[in-house]
Amino acid sequence: MEDGTAAPAHTPAVLATLGAVAIGPRTHPGGDPTSAPAPAADAGPSAGSPAPSAPITVTVRPSDREAACDQYVVDSPPSEVPRPPAAVDVPAWVARTGAVVGHYQSIELTVQGTGSDTVVLTALNVRIARIAAPLAWNAYSMGEGCGGGVDVHSFDLDLDAARPRPVVTEGGAGLPVKVSERDPEVIEVTAETTSHDVSWYLELEWSSGSRTGTLPIGVRDGTPFRTSAVKGRPLFSYPIGGKAWEPSPFQQ
């Protein structure tokens, strides 16, 4: 493959990372990126003092609503790519093919308190760990139709912007919002790139009483999300009742 083995793009995870991260954008023209370090704990609010333990857990999963919209880029011809999987089998399909999410990546974050105290989610930020030229692989569509409503806490993310930031989806509501052990909240983020291969992760700022902190959120074990543009790449779809991948009528 031209860019190494990709981490699974849709792997559920419960993260409990501490502190904040400060990894700036790194641009690598020519499509030969060097990965930045995975999100790691910061030193804390002051030198010598530990970062506060985050009183929340975050479960990361792909958005079911956008499943039919999903596209992946794979460094293989159609004859060597398995047919589209059921939603529950996506992680295994991604691992088997070395696929990277294409164009859009829509995820849901289920945030829940770990105790009886109320936690306020105050802000959601994005960090770019790596930027490269889009992968020159074939694109494969999981379906030929998609769409849906708007979550209460829903954000759009333009990964091609000079300074990417989550923007509240039209008709939705942003932060702050309160969570507790009995009252979780779901935050949906839909990221898009039409020009790059981007590794990125989120930072969720929280406060509880006198405590504050920032929780980095990635796919699993601190691994960033990864999304590659598909514009100009051969796009294939698997028709309902079909027996093989075929060129999609919705080439980009």
SETORKE-296562 format. One line per 4 residues: number of its first residue (from 1); their letters; for each residue x, y, z of C-alpha. Coordinates in pm, 1 decimal, always signed. Each point is the difference from the previous one (the first is absolute). Layout:
N
NUM	a	X,Y,Z; ...
***
This chain:
252
1	medg	+0.0,+0.0,+0.0; +113.0,+355.3,-59.6; -57.2,+126.0,+353.6; +33.1,-293.2,+232.6
5	taap	-270.1,-190.5,+181.2; -290.6,+213.1,+111.2; -146.3,-27.7,+345.7; -363.8,-112.7,+8.0
9	ahtp	-212.1,+305.5,-58.9; -312.5,-114.3,+182.9; +96.9,-172.1,+323.1; -208.8,+57.6,+312.8
13	avla	+205.9,+109.4,+298.9; -37.6,+130.6,+350.8; +279.1,+245.5,+67.6; +128.5,+124.2,+335.2
17	tlga	+295.5,+214.6,-104.1; +100.5,+278.7,+235.4; +98.0,+359.7,-56.9; +33.5,+200.9,-320.5
21	vaig	+191.0,-40.5,-324.4; +191.8,+255.6,-202.7; +89.1,-145.4,-340.0; +2.9,+252.9,-281.4
25	prth	-70.2,-58.1,-370.3; +273.7,-171.3,-202.4; -23.0,+17.0,-377.8; +183.2,-249.9,-218.9
29	pggd	-39.6,+74.9,-371.8; +54.7,-286.7,-237.5; -201.5,-259.9,+187.6; +284.1,-133.1,+220.7
33	ptsa	-105.6,+104.8,+348.6; +173.9,-68.2,+326.0; -251.7,-62.2,+273.6; -4.1,+237.2,+293.4
37	papa	-1.5,-149.0,+351.9; -330.4,-136.8,+121.0; -193.2,+212.9,+251.8; +166.7,-11.8,+339.5
41	adag	-57.2,+150.0,+342.7; +127.0,+351.2,+61.5; +189.7,+101.4,+309.3; -311.3,+152.2,+152.9
45	psag	-109.7,+348.8,+99.6; +330.3,+86.2,+167.2; +352.5,-137.9,+13.3; +34.9,-292.7,+237.8
49	spap	-374.0,-46.2,+58.1; -194.5,-295.4,-146.8; -276.4,+50.4,-256.4; -349.2,-53.8,+144.1
53	sapi	-154.2,-337.0,-74.3; -282.7,+41.7,-250.9; -331.6,-85.8,+175.2; -149.3,-113.6,-332.4
57	tvtv	+26.4,-287.7,-246.1; -43.3,+41.9,-376.0; -116.5,-284.7,-223.1; +87.0,+54.6,-367.8
61	rpsd	-201.3,-168.5,-274.1; -91.4,+65.6,-364.5; -329.1,+179.6,-57.3; -269.4,-248.9,-106.3
65	reaa	-188.5,+275.9,-179.0; +283.5,+54.9,-246.5; +89.2,-369.2,-56.8; -137.8,-1.2,-355.1
69	cdqy	+208.9,+309.3,-79.3; +329.8,-156.9,+102.3; +281.2,-25.9,-249.9; +341.3,-155.8,+48.6
73	vvds	+322.6,+10.4,-198.6; +178.4,-332.0,-39.5; +331.6,-78.6,-169.3; -148.0,-295.6,-190.4
77	ppse	-195.7,-61.8,-322.5; -374.5,-79.7,+26.5; +62.2,-371.2,-61.3; +199.8,-18.6,+325.4
81	vprp	-233.4,+205.1,+223.1; -270.4,-186.0,+198.0; -359.9,+108.8,-42.8; -132.1,+274.3,+235.4
85	paav	-38.9,-134.4,+354.7; -288.2,+28.0,+243.1; +44.0,+291.3,+241.1; +115.5,-226.8,+283.1
89	dvpa	+272.3,-147.8,-224.0; +146.8,+330.7,-122.4; +305.2,-4.8,+235.4; +100.7,-348.4,-120.5
93	wvar	-53.4,+101.8,-365.4; +215.1,+310.4,+48.7; +275.7,-198.7,+170.8; -3.9,-266.6,-271.2
97	tgav	+19.0,+245.7,-290.3; +217.0,+271.9,+158.1; -274.9,+248.2,-88.2; -0.5,+369.0,+88.6
101	vghy	-321.4,+199.5,+34.6; -64.9,+207.5,-313.6; -135.4,+354.6,-31.6; -235.3,+2.4,+300.7
105	qsie	+49.4,-151.7,+343.6; -301.5,+16.2,+230.0; +43.0,-110.6,+361.9; -207.1,+2.0,+317.1
109	ltvq	+148.1,+73.6,+341.0; -203.4,-129.5,+293.3; +119.3,+193.6,+304.4; -88.9,-118.8,+350.1
113	gtgs	+106.4,+100.7,+348.9; +187.8,-251.1,+214.3; -156.3,+109.2,+328.5; -288.4,+187.1,+155.6
117	dtvv	+147.7,+347.1,-64.3; -126.6,+200.5,-295.9; +259.8,+69.2,-269.7; -36.5,+286.8,-245.2
121	ltal	+136.2,-56.6,-351.5; +116.0,+349.6,-87.3; +163.9,-22.4,-344.5; +102.2,-233.4,-280.5
125	nvri	+323.3,+62.1,-191.0; +188.0,-178.1,-278.2; +372.4,-64.8,-42.2; +166.7,-99.0,-327.2
129	aria	+271.4,-260.4,+56.4; +100.2,-46.2,-365.5; -90.2,+135.1,-345.1; +107.8,-154.9,-331.4
133	apla	-109.7,-23.7,-361.1; -316.2,-212.6,-43.2; +56.5,-371.8,-39.9; +18.8,-108.0,-366.4
137	wnay	-213.9,-308.5,+61.4; -336.1,-121.2,-127.0; -310.9,+121.5,+184.1; -282.2,-231.5,+106.0
141	smge	-349.5,+111.4,+97.7; -200.3,-185.7,+265.7; -333.2,+111.7,-149.6; -164.7,+225.8,-255.9
145	gcgg	-218.4,+214.6,+225.1; +18.2,+173.5,+335.3; -131.0,+283.7,+207.6; -187.3,+68.3,+319.7
149	gvdv	-85.0,+251.2,+266.8; +222.1,+203.0,+226.0; +110.5,-106.7,+347.1; -49.7,+245.0,+283.7
153	hsfd	+378.6,+19.2,+48.3; +134.3,-28.6,-354.6; +311.9,+154.4,-152.1; +145.5,+29.3,-350.3
157	ldld	+376.9,-1.0,-42.0; +183.1,+122.4,-311.8; +339.6,-171.5,+10.5; +120.4,+208.7,-297.4
161	aarp	-40.7,+331.8,+183.2; +311.8,+194.9,+95.2; -103.6,-35.0,+365.6; -254.3,-284.4,+23.4
165	rpvv	-259.2,+33.5,+273.7; -330.2,-173.0,+76.4; -295.9,+215.2,-108.7; -349.6,-62.1,+136.8
169	tegg	-214.5,-160.6,-270.5; -284.2,+220.9,-120.3; -304.2,-75.3,+212.4; +205.1,-162.9,+274.8
173	aglp	+120.9,+115.3,+340.3; +357.5,+35.4,+116.6; +173.5,-7.5,+335.3; +0.9,+42.8,+298.8
177	vkvs	-207.2,-296.7,+110.9; -19.3,-190.6,+330.2; +60.3,-374.1,+42.5; +2.6,-237.9,+294.9
181	erdp	+13.3,-373.4,+63.1; -376.2,-24.0,-53.1; -31.2,+261.9,-273.6; +237.1,-58.9,-294.8
185	evie	+1.0,+216.7,-310.8; +75.0,-85.8,-363.7; +211.7,+236.6,-209.7; +21.5,-60.0,-375.1
189	vtae	+292.7,+126.5,-208.4; +11.6,-20.6,-380.7; +344.8,+73.7,-143.1; +67.0,+61.3,-369.5
193	ttsh	+302.3,+33.8,-225.4; +6.5,+45.1,-376.7; +372.2,+70.9,-36.5; +211.6,-189.3,+254.5
197	dvsw	+77.1,-313.0,+197.0; -47.2,+118.5,+359.2; +65.8,-160.3,+338.1; -184.9,+187.5,+272.1
201	ylel	-145.9,-25.4,+346.4; -235.6,+192.6,+224.2; +41.3,+167.3,+337.4; -298.6,+22.6,+233.7
205	ewss	+28.0,+267.5,+269.2; -184.8,-66.8,+326.9; -54.7,+149.5,+343.7; -138.7,-141.1,+323.4
209	gsrt	-7.7,+221.5,+306.8; +349.0,+148.2,+32.8; +155.1,-256.6,-233.5; +56.9,+53.5,-372.4
213	gtlp	+175.6,-200.2,-266.8; +25.3,-106.6,-363.0; -58.4,-353.5,-128.3; +161.6,-104.5,-333.5
217	igvr	-226.1,-225.7,-209.1; +116.0,-226.0,-283.5; -89.6,-337.2,-149.5; +161.6,-217.5,+266.5
221	dgtp	+299.8,+9.4,+232.4; +72.3,+359.1,-103.6; +10.0,-81.8,-372.9; -130.0,+297.0,-205.9
225	frts	-291.8,-23.9,-238.3; +104.0,-6.7,-367.0; -192.3,+132.3,-300.0; +117.0,+24.6,-363.4
229	avkg	-149.0,+187.8,-293.3; -144.5,-210.9,-283.1; -49.0,+269.1,-265.0; +133.6,-120.9,-333.8
233	rplf	+41.1,-357.9,+118.0; -185.0,-289.5,-174.5; -315.4,-58.3,+207.8; -162.1,-344.0,+19.5
237	sypi	-331.7,-113.8,+148.2; -155.2,-340.1,+69.5; -357.3,-5.0,-136.9; -276.4,-159.5,+205.4
241	ggka	-27.1,-357.1,-126.7; +329.1,+38.4,-187.2; +293.6,-239.1,+8.1; +293.7,+235.6,-48.0
245	weps	+116.0,+358.2,+34.3; -97.7,+221.9,-294.1; +100.4,+354.2,-100.9; -229.1,+236.9,+189.2
249	pfqq	-219.3,+242.6,-196.1; +86.1,+260.8,+263.3; +365.2,+55.5,-89.8; +149.8,+307.7,+168.2
***
